[in-house]
């Protein structure tokens, strides 16, 4: 799968473990199988918009909570000069 699938999967795993949740519990709430959730977390399956919503909601972070953080770029100081 793509780098984004791996990145989202790793973030989902981090959030799930940080919350002390089991794969079985998250999968049941999201309406998917535990093996499929495992494949998503490993980046071996692609994340659709529906999966982002259902798994994100099951983890309590919503779809946006699973997306990678945007890169930080320095902002120009508009007050200077």
Backbone torsions as a table, in degrees:
resi	resn	phi	psi	omega
1	UNK	NA	-177.1	-174.8
2	UNK	-85.1	168.4	177.4
3	UNK	-60.6	-37.6	-178.9
4	UNK	-65.3	-36.7	177.1
5	UNK	-63.6	-41.3	178.3
6	UNK	-66.3	-41.2	-179.8
7	UNK	-64.4	-45.7	179.3
8	UNK	-65.7	-41.7	179.0
9	UNK	-60.5	-44.0	178.7
10	UNK	-63.6	-38.3	179.6
11	UNK	-68.3	-40.2	177.5
12	UNK	-61.5	-43.3	178.5
13	UNK	-61.7	-45.7	179.6
14	UNK	-60.7	-44.6	-179.8
15	UNK	-65.2	-45.1	-178.3
16	UNK	-61.8	-48.1	-179.3
17	UNK	-66.3	-38.7	178.3
18	UNK	-62.3	-30.1	179.4
19	UNK	-88.4	-3.4	-179.8
20	UNK	70.9	28.7	-178.2
21	UNK	-97.7	148.5	176.0
22	UNK	-91.3	152.4	176.8
23	UNK	-56.2	-40.7	-178.2
24	UNK	-58.5	-42.2	-177.8
25	UNK	-67.3	-46.3	-179.2
26	UNK	-65.0	-43.9	-179.4
27	UNK	-61.1	-42.9	-179.5
28	UNK	-63.3	-44.7	179.7
29	UNK	-63.7	-39.7	-178.2
30	UNK	-78.4	-13.8	179.4
31	UNK	78.0	29.7	176.6
32	UNK	-126.4	169.2	179.2
33	UNK	-81.2	155.6	177.8
34	UNK	-61.9	-43.6	177.8
35	UNK	-61.1	-35.5	178.6
36	UNK	-67.6	-40.9	176.5
37	UNK	-61.0	-41.1	178.1
38	UNK	-59.5	-44.2	178.6
39	UNK	-64.0	-38.4	176.6
40	UNK	-62.8	-46.5	-179.4
41	UNK	-63.3	-30.5	179.7
42	UNK	-84.0	-5.4	-178.6
43	UNK	76.4	19.5	-178.8
44	UNK	-94.0	-4.8	175.0
45	UNK	-133.1	151.7	-178.7
46	UNK	-81.3	150.2	179.4
47	UNK	-97.2	114.3	172.6
48	UNK	-85.2	168.9	176.7
49	UNK	-60.3	-40.9	178.8
50	UNK	-61.5	-41.8	179.2
51	UNK	-66.4	-39.4	176.7
52	UNK	-57.4	-43.5	-178.8
53	UNK	-68.4	-51.6	-174.0
54	UNK	-68.1	-43.2	179.7
55	UNK	-72.2	-41.8	177.0
56	UNK	-58.4	-43.2	177.6
57	UNK	-65.7	-40.1	179.0
58	UNK	-63.2	-30.6	178.4
59	UNK	-86.8	-7.5	178.6
60	UNK	81.2	16.9	-178.5
61	UNK	-119.6	-7.6	-176.7
62	UNK	71.1	173.5	-177.8
63	UNK	-61.2	-42.5	-177.6
64	UNK	-62.5	-29.0	179.8
65	UNK	-68.3	-17.5	178.9
66	UNK	-93.9	-14.7	-178.3
67	UNK	-75.5	148.3	178.9
68	UNK	-64.0	149.5	176.4
69	UNK	-68.9	141.7	178.7
70	UNK	-66.6	150.5	178.5
71	UNK	-64.6	143.9	179.4
72	UNK	-86.1	124.2	176.9
73	UNK	-121.6	141.2	180.0
74	UNK	-64.1	138.1	177.3
75	UNK	-95.5	144.2	176.3
76	UNK	-69.6	140.8	175.3
77	UNK	-82.4	101.4	-175.4
78	UNK	-71.2	-18.3	-180.0
79	UNK	-77.4	-23.4	-179.3
80	UNK	-77.2	145.3	172.5
81	UNK	79.5	NA	NA
